[in-house]
Amino acid sequence: MTLTIKDLLNQDEFWAFLFVFGAALLNWPMLSLAADKQPLFGFLPVLVYISAVWLLLIFFAYLFERRYSD
């Protein structure tokens, strides 16, 4: 039995993957990449990074739920 990406994304494990992926992106090693940088347009880079990751996670969850909801 061959599973395609569409089959994998149609399973409940996608939510677990999204959670683990988000937790990895919002964990210390990734946050430290933007910790000591200069402000971007008056905002701290850490806040810009956290906001961007948060919005991407919400966007992916929205697309998945919209596509596969009954």
C-alpha positions as CSV (number, residue, x, y, z in Angstrom):
1,M,0.0,0.0,0.0
2,T,1.5,3.3,-1.1
3,L,0.6,6.5,0.8
4,T,0.7,9.8,-0.9
5,I,1.2,13.2,0.7
6,K,-2.6,13.8,0.3
7,D,-3.3,10.6,2.3
8,L,-0.9,11.5,5.0
9,L,-2.3,15.0,5.4
10,N,-5.8,13.6,5.6
11,Q,-5.0,11.8,8.9
12,D,-5.2,12.9,12.4
13,E,-1.5,12.7,12.8
14,F,-1.2,15.9,10.8
15,W,-2.3,17.8,14.0
16,A,0.4,16.1,16.0
17,F,2.9,16.9,13.3
18,L,1.8,20.6,13.3
19,F,2.1,20.7,17.1
20,V,5.6,19.2,17.2
21,F,6.7,21.4,14.2
22,G,5.4,24.5,16.0
23,A,6.9,23.5,19.3
24,A,10.3,23.0,17.6
25,L,10.1,26.4,15.8
26,L,9.1,28.2,19.1
27,N,11.8,26.5,21.2
28,W,15.0,27.9,22.5
29,P,17.5,27.0,19.7
30,M,15.4,28.6,17.0
31,L,14.5,31.7,19.1
32,S,18.1,32.3,19.9
33,L,18.8,32.9,16.2
34,A,17.0,36.2,16.3
35,A,17.9,37.1,19.9
36,D,20.8,39.6,19.5
37,K,19.9,41.2,16.2
38,Q,19.1,44.8,15.4
39,P,15.5,46.0,15.5
40,L,13.5,45.6,12.3
41,F,11.3,48.6,11.6
42,G,11.3,49.3,15.3
43,F,10.3,45.8,16.4
44,L,12.5,43.3,18.2
45,P,13.4,40.4,15.8
46,V,12.4,37.8,18.4
47,L,8.8,39.2,18.4
48,V,8.8,39.4,14.6
49,Y,9.9,35.7,14.5
50,I,7.4,34.5,17.0
51,S,4.6,36.4,15.3
52,A,5.5,35.0,11.9
53,V,5.7,31.4,13.1
54,W,2.4,31.8,14.9
55,L,0.7,33.2,11.9
56,L,2.1,30.4,9.7
57,L,0.9,27.7,12.1
58,I,-2.6,29.2,12.1
59,F,-2.5,29.5,8.3
60,F,-1.6,25.8,7.9
61,A,-4.2,24.7,10.4
62,Y,-6.8,26.8,8.6
63,L,-5.9,25.4,5.2
64,F,-5.9,21.8,6.5
65,E,-9.2,22.2,8.3
66,R,-10.9,24.0,5.4
67,R,-9.7,21.4,2.9
68,Y,-10.6,18.2,4.8
69,S,-13.5,19.2,7.0
70,D,-16.9,17.6,6.3
